[in-house]
């Protein structure tokens, strides 16, 4: 039997959604159609495309009063979906939720009590969690009777040891939740599973996955389980990103407060929105724009990005006690042969020997057959991971 599953990724100003057909006998999921509502709070624009990428619906409306933007966007989406879905409707709705706190190491079916618990994690992810939860509240209201499943970006990393989770701070902070959680977990989980069919020879080995998108992080995976990540308490740590700073000496923050008089909001704006590739280059947060630029500041930003990936790979390989495989994924990882080449050349000492022709062709394997460490390009699919989790949570397989 085929059932439909809706996957929602509700961000601060946009809602992305995908409707999957799910074969309940095989648990196989395929995209039926997908779309997004962008510009919530400014200029809402609703677009839907079919599985070939052709636009099948476009719509705009006036901005709602503050606080109702997400709810209204979901109401429009529910109204659009209703006639498109099979007669027996939706099996369930899978939501991307950035933070599951210390409690959730797996997806969970959301009821009012769980929703209240998830709200207590808002201080841990103030920029993302409120929008994610607004998506759940809205589907509870506009698609009543359809179960909601929360899938967490932190859950895959709950296998980390205590020493990996700790900061060197007094214990009271750890107990109240000041921990290194790690993010992009749905992407890493997808890749860990994909390795079983694409690269079975390393699927049970020691693998570093580089998720290089607008947000970027890396994860050390051993026998399919996360053991370390470059991201920590928030999605700011580790690699430099489009507009986020990545790893920074906390003393810099003290300097900004004490000597520059900056308050928390100004520092938040600096670290999340004005740093990273944008901050270094002064030109753009977009890797393609930087690669097309002849400005030396663009070159510096790219060099910093590559250098930090190489540096973190060394640290993660140490955490793993060696390295068998390296995987590139997300926008930059999947599409930029020059960035992959520079990273792999910087890791030649570790036994990564690039096959330039395979790299130009985007792999999947991009190292020579005698390379001690194999490197791979594997497109990630967080939405599909959410759809599969939603099916398992509701169907029990
Ligand atoms: P998000 O984190 O928003 O999902 P993506 O995974 O879509 O981001 O990645 C966006 C990044 O990928 C942007 O910096 C974009 O410039 C970069 N990118 C996409 N295609 C290429 C390419 N061919 N070469 C270099 N960078 C690319």
Boltz pocket constraint, residues with backbone or C-beta under 6 A from the ligand:
constraints:
  - pocket:
      binder: B
      contacts: [[A, 212], [A, 213], [A, 214], [A, 215], [A, 242], [A, 285], [A, 286], [A, 287], [A, 288], [A, 289], [A, 291], [A, 330], [A, 331], [A, 332], [A, 335], [A, 336], [A, 337]]
      max_distance: 6.0
